[in-house]
Each structure stands twice: as structure tokens, then as C-alpha cells.
Amino acid sequence: MSGPEVSIEQSREISGSASEDISLGEISWDEVSKDYSAEKQIGESGIFIAVKKLSSSQKVYALEKGGKLITDFEFDTVSVIGSQYIVLAKNDNIAEIRDFSGNKVCNTAYRIAAHEEKGGACVISRYVGEYSEKKKEFAVAKGGTRIQGDASGDILLDCEAVTDFEFDSYEISDDCEYIAMKKSGRIAALFRCDGTKADGTLYTVAKATDGGVYAVVKTDDGKKTYAVVRGGTLIGDTLLGGELLTGFDFDSCRLDASGCLVLENGGDIAEVRKADGTKVEGTFYGIAGEVKGGSIYVVKKRDGQKSVYAVVKGGKQISRMLLEGGEMLTGFDFDSYSITFSGYVFLEKDGELAEIRRGDGSKEERTAVKATGSFGDELYSAVKGEGKNARYALVSGGETAGGGYIFDSGLVTGYDYVEITEYNGLARAKDSDGLYTLFGAGGRVKSICYKEARSYDLDGTDTVSMYALRADGKDEYTWYVRRIENGAATLEEYDEKAVCARDFDKLGGLLTKVAAAVKKDAMRPELDGLVSEELIKEYYAAAADAAASSMGFETSLQMARDMHPYVWALYCLSKEDRGSGNELYPDGMQGVVYSDDSESGVYRMSFSLSGGYAFMATKSDGKGGIIITEIVLML
């Protein structure tokens, strides 16, 4: 617990107090015969700091006088205070203090953590444990002699300990009248500034009014209960003494905007106390919301971990959050509510609309639905339930009530869907089986519905968009593939062999033309319109670099394959030999993959090469044809 230590290499200016330099004295004995060295002299009385090395990184210290040790080698540090004291420390705690003649000046010495000028009591500290387990402990002391210390604090000699070192922190009251000793952040004992123990009950404060009244809390077996206390002395969040106005009869409390303490039990407001502690008689409710311009309130209380709601008419509004009295129009039967600008109160339970109240509190007899989306002027989606249990329906017509509610709308469907979204201006409803149905304006059902539930996988690539369609009112459905022709999406009945053969012919023929053109180095003009301009430019630039290289065309191009992957792929295509006609299909074809992007019109296909395979991507040229945009090898 010592402050900055004075090593033998440091100067002797400590704690801002000037003193004489420690001089180097002559050593008149044979140091070779000793296992330590006397390296610094203190004062003029022949006191030396003796150092013994236990290892390359560890030293211990002692004091020597007249060639003889006057202490054992048991100290970690030695520091000098002014021109009077030598402080010997062990494990960061002060072990001994001696004067410059080598005499002990005290029996005990502790660092002062806090000192009360009013009464003279001190908080003293020490360290316990080692390394990462080391921590400070505190105690209260009085009497003794206080001496000026160093940056780590002043020192108290031969004091009277009022307590044991059993506290891990402390706090001084704002008026400096009390010392609060703490354990685990809570006040465990309270002392006056003269060191005498303060009598009285200690409370932990939860809330405080402006009138010197406190809601205090205690915890038994993990359960918190609250009471009200008037008066006492506040130290931090701890109250000493005071008049207990209630028992610990409440399970929660809050400080209302009116300045009152609101105490609850079992979710109900059990008691209200003014800022001066006076009890307010009456029945009270917590306000959740109110109808603008009226006297209708939605009030709330706790029910376990959730809030429940009721409607009250009249009463006296004490604050924005507190209502006194009033006529209960409903029970606390609802778990959510909504108040609209038009003055309606919609009350829900378990995600479903249970009751509607008008702005005057009367019950609305009309039915309403909670809308979640609109599709045109007359078609809406509505929901019942919440979370995983939410179910949706389509409704039409009705009167808008505000807050997302619609009066007297007609059901187009039952609450049979897990999701309803917009699709090209239509309502797309998804059932629990993943089947979609499209609905038009006025609730008319379109003739087909579809289900994306099957994939056509090609060597780990993307998949063909597959759809199941059925005629309206029929149970059976047929698989279709979504195709992109000249930028337009079409659907055709799916036949794997027919679909693949058609596209292998189309794309494979294009690939054969590309390979032939590359083989005879005739990229232009034969490939104009077949390969993108960017790909052609890159090919010629890379080919020119390779041709100029001393390593040879193929070697140079292969080394640059990561920089020019499309060019390398084209070159490899030109080296492939597929027999007569130099056709790269059908034996090399692995399949075709279509993009879902109807605007780009992208086709992708895979084909095999010697020792690997490749992918080719194409897109519409805007003229009814397609051009190659990239070729990537997977060798």
C-alpha cells in the first residue's frame, strides 16, 4: 500500500517535501564476503539501504547501520518521507517506520484513505491477497499521530482501530458528519465523524420526494418489498433512522410526476403518499391513455409480467400517469389497446379485437377489423392473433375508423393465411402449406395460384425458378418453369428433357461459335453481337501481352489467368476438341440455370472441359438475341 517507491537509482525528493540528498558513504568492510550490498546512505547517522537479489527480477531490502543489519531482509520497498522517516513496506502494506537514526517510531502504521477534520476519525486501508487476487480492505480508526505521506496518502501511526478490516468501500456524507462503511456496495455500518458508531436503523432508499419522505426497499430471499419512511439522515442511497410510516407491505413503488409516492401490491395501486408523507385516501389507477377532449381513460395495472387494461369514465386526474376515482366501464380484461383520433378506444385480447368504446364511453356495437395493408381502394388485409399465431384474411369496403381499424367491412376470405403481401398490384395470400393465391380488386380470385416449393439444382449452382400452378377451385396442380425470353418472363409446363435439350441447342450452339472463332483468332467480326464488347477488348489486350512475352503465349496467359479469367476461359475453349464439327455439346453439357431477374434476361449454363468444368453467363442483347458476358473456369 506504499506510494511511489524510492529505488536506489532515484532521487530523494518525495511528496513535494525538500530534503537533503542521500549521500554515498564509504564502505569500510569487505563486501565480497557478504551476500548483499549496501547501496544508499540515509541521513548522517550511518543508515544504509541494503539490497539482496533473490533473482534477476526480484530484490528484497533491509536497513544497515554501522556495518550491521538492524532489520531482516523482508521488505519489498523502502521509501523516505521528508528528512525524518524511513517507510519499509511488504506486500504494499507499511510494515515498519523508522527515523534517520534507525529507531522504530511506532508499533502500527496505516495509509489514510479519508480523514474527518470535524471529529478526527479516519478511514484506514490495507491490502490483502496477492497478484490478481489482491484487494483493498478498510477500517475506521481514531486517535494516533498523522504524518505527511507521499502520493499514496498520509499515514496514521499507533491509532485505535474502531473496527476490523472488514469493509470493501466507504462513503462520507455530504455534511461530513458520518462515515458509511460498505460491503458489496451496501452500507454495513455507520460512524460519526468522531469515530463513535451511529445508532439507528439503516434503510436502502428506492425513491425520494422533495419533502424528505422516502420509499425504502429491503430484499428477503430475492424478493423486494417497500415501505415509506419520513425524516432520517441520508448518506448516498442509505437512510439512517427516520419515522416508519408503513410496513414493508408493497411489492413495487414509483415517484409520480405529481410528487407523490405510488405504492403497489399485486399490480393494484394500494396506497398514495404526498411528498410530506401524508396518506391520500381514495381509489387510484395508473393512466395508460386518454381520449382527447373527453373524460374517458384507459387505465392499467400489472398482471404478472404483463400489463392489463380497462376503461374508466370521469375521476380526478392527479397527473399524466395517475387518476383518482372514476366509474369503471370495463374490467381489466384486455392486454392491448388503441385510441384513435376520432375518439374510439379499441381493446384487444390475445391479438384479437374484443371490445370498442366510443369517446363518451358507450359501447360500439359495430364490428371492426384490424387492417395491415391495402390493395387498391376497396381491398384490405386484416389480422387476428399475434406472432406465430397471427392469421390473415382479405376484406373489402367499410368505414375507416383510424388507428388501422375498419368498420363493417366484408370478409372476402376467412382468416386462413399466414401472410398477405402485395404482388404486382394484387394481394398475394400464403397459406400454412406454402401455397400462394392471387386476389384482384373487389375480392375477385384470379384463376391460378402457385407455390415455390421445388428446385432444379445443377452442380451446386443457383436453381431454376419452379412454380406449382392450379386452376381456381381445383386441388391438383402442375409444375411449370419460369423462362425469360427477350427480357419477358413466361411460364411453360416443365419437362426436364425437353427444356434442357432446347436450351442446350441454343446456348451450346453459341458456345461452339465462340470456341471456333477463338481457335482461329477471329474474334472480330465473327463474334460481333455474340460476345460483349468488354469481353472482346479484354481478350485482345491480354492476348497481345501474352504474345509479346518471352515465356510464350500459353505460359504467359496462364500466369495472368487470375487477372484475366474470362480470357483464360476463352483460350481453354479454343483448345478443346469435341470431334467432328467441334461441337461442345451434348456430352459436355451439365445443365442450364435461369435467373429470376426478368429485366436482365440472364441465362447461365455449365459445361465440362478437360480436367474441370466452366460456367457461361449470357444476357439479352435487346434485339431478340443473347450475348456472352462472362465465362469462368472451375478447374
N, C-alpha and C positions, 0 to 999 in steps of 0.2 A: 504494500500500500504506500511505499515510499514514492516520492516525487522523482523528478529527473535525477538520475544518479550521477555522482561525480566519479568518473573513472580517472585513472592515474594520468591519462593524457589530456584531461580537460582543465580549464582554468577554474579558479575557486570563487567565481562571482556567482552567488546563489540568491534567489528570491529577491533580487534587487538590492540586497544589503552589501555594502562595500566592506571588504576585509583585506588583511594582509595576504600577499601571495604565499602559497605553501612553498617553502624553500627546500632545495635538495641538500640534505646533510651528508657529511662524510660517514661512510660505513667503516667502522674500525674493527670488524670481525671478519672471519674468513667465510664469505658467502658460499664457497664451493662445498662446505661441509653441511649446508642447510638445504632442505627441500622446498624452500620458498624464498621470495625476495622481498626486501623492504624498499619500496619504491618512492613513497611520498612522505615528506615530513609535514606534520600539522603543528602550527604554533612554534613556540620556543622552548617547550618542555621535553623535547626528545621523543615525541609521539610520532610513530610511523604507521602508514597503512601497509600491512603485509599481504602479499598475494601468493596464493598457491594454485598452480594449474592442475586440475583434475584430468583434463583432456584438452585437445586443441581448441575446443569451443567453450569449455566450462572452467570458471575460476571461482575460488572462494576467498574470503577476506578475513583478516583478523587485525588487532592492534598490537603494536610492539613498542616497548619503552625501555630504554637503556640496554638494548640488546636482548631483552626477554619478552616473550609473548605475555600480554596481560589479558587476552581473550583467546578462546579457541577459534579454529577456522570453521565457523558455522554460519557466516553471513554471506548473503548474495550480493549486497550492495553496501557501499559506505558513502554517505553524503555529509557535507559540512554546512552548518547553518550559521551565518554571520561569523563572528570571531569568538564563539562561546561553546557551541555544541557540535558533537560528532554523532550522527544518527546511523546506527547499524541495523540493517533490515534483513529479514529472512522471509521468503515466500511472499514478498510485497507487504509484509507487516513489520512495524517497528519492533525490534527485539530488545535493543538497548540504546540508551542515550548517555554519552559521557562528555565531560568537559575537556578542555585542552590539556589538562594535567593527567587525563586518563581515568578520572574518578567517575563512578556512576552518579547520575544526578537524580534518578527516580527509580521506583520499583515497576511502574507501569507507564506506558505511553501509547496514545491512540491518535489517529488522524481525526480532526474535527470536520464532520460533514455539515453541521449547522450549529450556530450559536445564538442563543436568545439574549440580547442585551438587557431586556427588561428584567428577567429573573435569574439569568445566569446559567440556566440549564443548557446542555449541549447534546447534539446527536453525534455519537462517535461511530467509527466504522472499522471493519477488519475484513480480510479476505479469508475464504475457506476453499478447500479443494485445490486441484492442480490442473494446469493446461486448459483444455476446453471446458472442464467442469468447474473452473474457478469462478466464484461469485462473491459479491459483497454482502455482508450482514451488518445490521445496525442495532444500536442500543442507545438508551438515554442515560446520561451521566450528569452529575453536578459536582461543584467544588473543584479542587485541583488547581494546577497552575497552567495557564495558557501561554504558550510561547509562539513566536512568529515562525512559520514554517516556510515551505517552498511552494512551487506551483501546484502541488498536490494538496495543499491546505495546511492550516495551522495544526499545532499538536497540543494535546492536553496531557499533563503529567499528574500522576498519582490522584486521579479523580475517584469519586464514589459512584460506582455503577448502580443506577436505579433499576435497570432491567438487565436480563441476559441478552446476548446477541441472537435474537430470535425473529427479527423483522427483516423483510427484504426491501422495504422502501419507507419513505416518511413524507409528511406534508406539514407545512407551517401555516396556521390560519392567517387570514388577511390582516387581522388586528394584532398579530404576533403574540396572542395570549395563550395559544395552545400549540402543542406538538402532537400530531397524529402519527402513530406508528402503524405500519400496514403489513399485511400478509396477503400475497396474491391479489394485490390491488384494493383490498378492503381494509378499513381501519380496524385493528385488533385491540388497540389500547390508546388512551388519550391522556396527555400530561399537560399540566400548566407550565408556564414559562419558567417557573422556579423549580421544576422537576417533580412536583407532587402530582399524584395521579388524580385525574378529574373524575368525580363521581357522577353517575347518571347513565341512563340507557342510551346506547348508540343505535341510530337508525340509518338505513340507506335510503336516500331521497330519490324518488322517481320523478315527481313533478313538484313545482313550487309556484305559489301565487305571489302577487305583488303585496299581499297583506301579511306576509310572514306565516303562512299556512302551507303545510307540506303533505303531499301524498308519499308515504314511505312504503317500502316493499321488504318482505322477507321471503326466503326460499327454504322450504322444507321438503326433502326428498324430491327435489327437482320441480316442485310446484310453487309458483309465486302467488302470494296474497298481499293485499294492500290495506292500509289504514290511513287515517288523517291525524296529523299532529300540528298543534299550534305552538309557536314560540320555539325556544331552544336556541342553541348556538350552532351555526352552520360552518363546517370546515370541509371545503371541497364539496363532495356529494354525500357527506356524512353529517348527520344532525345529532347533537348532544342534548339529551333531555327534551323538555317541552311537554305540553299537555296532550295526552292521547284522547282525541275526540271520538274515535270509533274503534271498534275491534278490527282485527285483520280478517274482515268478512267479505272482501271483494276480490274478484279474480282478474280485474283489469281496471285501468283508470286512464283518463286523459284530461288535459287542460283545455277547456273550451275557449273560443275566441272572446267570450263574454268575461273571461277571467275566473269563471267558476271551475271547480274540480268536479268532473263527472265520473262517478264510480259505478262499475257494472258488476253484475253477478249472473252467471248463466246466460249471458247475452242480453239481458234486460238492464236498463238503467235503474239501479237500485237506490241511488242517493245522489243529490247535488249539493255541493257546499260552495258558498260565496267565498270571495278572496279572503275575508276575515274569519272564515271557518263556520259561519252561521249556516245551519241547515235550511234548505229551501223545500217547503212542503209542496207536494203535488205529484202528478204523473208526468214523466218525461220520455221523449222519443228522440232518437238521432235522425236528423233530416238527411235524406239522400237526394231529394229533388223536390221542386215545387212548380205548380202550374203558374205561368206568368200572369200577373194581374188578378189572381184569384186567391182563395184560401184553401186550396187543395194541396196536400203534401204527400209525397212518397217518403215513408219513414222506414228505418232499417234496424235490425238487431243481428247479433251473431247467432248462428246455429252450428255449433262445432267449428269447423274450419271455413265455413262459408257464411255469406250474408243472406238474409231473407228479408222480404219487403212487404209492406202493407200500405193502404191509403187511409189518410186521416183528413177530416174536414174541420177547419177552424183551429182554435187553440191560440196560444201566445208564443210568437217566435222570439226566443231569447237571443239567439244568434243565428248565423247562417247554418249552423250544424245542430242546433238544439231547439226543440219545440216542447212547450209545456201545455198539457191538456189537449182538448180536441175530441171530435167524435170519430171513433174507429169505423170506417166503412167496410173494411175487409179484414181478414186475419192475416198473419204473417205466412201466407201460403205460396209466395212467389219467389223465384230465385233470380229474376232479372226484370228490368222494366225499361220503358222508353217513353219520354214525354215529347210530344210533337209541338211545333209552332202553332198549330191550330187548336191546341189545348187538350188533346186526347192523351190519356195515360194507357199505354199498352203493357199488360202484365203477363209474363211468361213463366212457365214451369217446365223444366226438363227440355228446354228448347222449343216448346210449343206454346202458342198463344192461348192463354187461359181465361183472360177477362179484359174488358175495355171499360174505362171510365171517362166520362165527359169532363169538361172544365169546371162544371158545377158539382162534380162528384157523383152524378147519377150514372147508372149503368147503361152502357151502349149495347143494344140488342142485335145490331147488325154483325154479320161475320166479317172477318178480315183475314188476309194472308200477308205473310212477310215476304216481300219481293226481294230477289237477289240480282235480277238482270232484266233487261227489256230487249225485245226483238221486233223492231217496228213500233207502231203506235198502240197496238192492241194486245200484243203477246208478251207475257212476263213469265219468268221462272220464280217459283216460290219454294220455301224450305220449311221443313219441320225437323225437330231434333237438332243435335249439335255434335261436332266431332265425328267420330266413326259412325255414329248413329244417324247422322243427317241424311234426310231423304228429300228429293226434289220432285216438283211437278210443274206443269205448264198451265197457266191460267190466262184468261182473256177478259178485256173490258174492266168495268168497275170504276170506283171513285178513289182518287189518290188522297190518302189521309195524312201524309207526311211521315217522316221517320222510316221510309221504306215500306209502309203498310198500304194496302189497297182494300177498300170496302167492296163487298158484293161482286167480286169477280167470279167468273165461271171457270170451273175446272175443265181443262182440255184433256189432261191425263190424270191418273192417280199419282200419289207420292211413291213412284216406283223406280226412281232413278237415283244413282249415287253422284251424278254430276250433270249439269246442263251448261253448255258453253255456246258461244257464237261461232258459226261456220258459214262464211260467205253470205252473211245476212240472214241465215236461217238459225234455228235453235237446234243444237245437236245434243241429244239426251243419251247418256250412257247408263246401262243397267248393271246389276251386280255380276252378270256373266261377261261383261266387257263388250256387249253388243250395242252399237250406236243406232239411233233413229233420228232422222231429219224431219223437222216440223216447219211448215211455212206459216205465213201470216194468216190470221183468223183461225189458227189451230188446225189447218188442213195438214194431213200427214202426207209427206212425199212418198213416192211409190217404192223406194228402196231404203234399206238400212244396211249398215256394213260393220264389220268387225276386223280390226287389225290384230290377228292372232296367229299368223303363220309366217315363217320366214323361209327364204330361199337362200341358203348360205353357200358361198363359193370360196373355198380355201381361206377361211378366216377373214374375208373382206366384208364390206357392207352387204346389206341384203336387199333383194328385190322387194318393193312395196306390194304386199299381197293383201287382198281385201275379200271378205265374205259378203255377198250381197243376196238379198232375198226380195221377192215381190211383197208388197203390202198385204198383210193378213195371212201369209203363208209361213210355215215353220221351216221348210227346207231352204238351204241357201247354196250358192255356187261360188267357187273360188275364181277370182279374177286377178290379173296382173295389171298394175298401173304403168302405162307406157308413156313416153314423151316423144312425140313426133313433131319436128319442126317447131319446137317451143310450146306445143299444146299437149296437155295431159289427156290421155284416153284410157278407157278400160276395155280389156278384151278377155274372154274366157281363157283360163290358164290351162295350157297343155305344155308340159315341160319340154318334150321333144320338139314340138313344132316351134315353140318360142325360141329355143336355143338354136335350132337349125337356121331359122330365118335370120337371126342376128349374127350368127357365125358367118353366114354367106355375106352379109352386108359389111360387117366390120373386118372379117378376115380378108375379104377381097381388097379392102382399103389398105390393110396392113401389108398384103403381098405387093401392091403397087409401090408402097414406101420402101420396102426392102429391095425391090428391083432397082429403084431409082438410086438408092444409096450405093448399091453394088457397082453401078456403072458411073457413079459420081455425076448424076444428072438431076440434082435436086431441083434445079430450075431448067426449063419451065415445067417439067413433068409434074412437080408436086405443088405448083401454084393452085391454091384452092383446096388442096388436100391436107397440107400441114400449115400450122400457124406461121406467120411471118417471123415472129420472135424465135421460134424453133429453128427455122431455116438460117437466120442470121447467126445464131449461136453455133450451129453446125459448121458453117463455113469459117467462122472465126477460130474455132477450136481446131478444125482440120488444117487451117493454114499454119497455126502454131506448131502442130504436130509434124507437118511436112517439113518445116524448117529446122526441126530438132535433129541433132546428131545421133540421138538414140533410136531413130527410126519412127515411122508413123504410128504403128500399133503400140509400141512400148511407151512412146511419149503420151499418146492418148489415154492409155491405161493408167499412167501415173496421174493424169489430170482428171480421172473419172469422177472424183468427188466434186470437182469444180464444174464439170460439165456432164451431169448424169444422163441428160436426155441425149446428148451427142454420143456418149458411150453406148447407150442402148441402141441407137440407130446403127452405129457401126457394127455391133454384135448381130443385129438383124441381117445386115448385108452379108455376114459370113455364114449364116445358116443355110443348109442345103436340105430342101424338103422333096427332092426328087424332081420328076418332070413337071414343068410349069412353075417350079419354085414357089409352090403354094405353101403357106404356113398353117393351113388347116386342112382337114378337120382333126387329124390325130393330135395336134398340138394344143387344141382349144380346151380350156378348163371351165369355161362358163362365162356368163355375161352378168354384170351388175348395173342396175339403173339407179340414178339419183332421184330423190324426191323433189328436186328443185325444178319446177315446171318452167321457170323463166330461163334458166341457163341451158336446159336441154342436154345435160351431160350424160354420156354413156361411159361406162368403164368395162373393160374386158381383160381377162388374163390369158396368157398363152405360155407354152413351155419353150425353153431354149436348152442348149447343151449345158447340163450341169445346174440348171435352175429354171426360173420362170420370170415373167415380167408382167407389168400392168400397163395398159394403154388407156389414156383418157381422151375423149373427144367431146366436142360441143357443136351446136348448130351454127352453121355459117350465115344464118339469116336468109338464105336463098333456097331452103329446102334440102340442103346437103349438110354434111358434117365435116369438120376438120380436126386433125390430131393436135392436141395441145400439150401433151406430155407422154413420155414413155419412160418407165422406171424399171430397172433390173432388180431382181431379188435372187442373187446367185449364192 
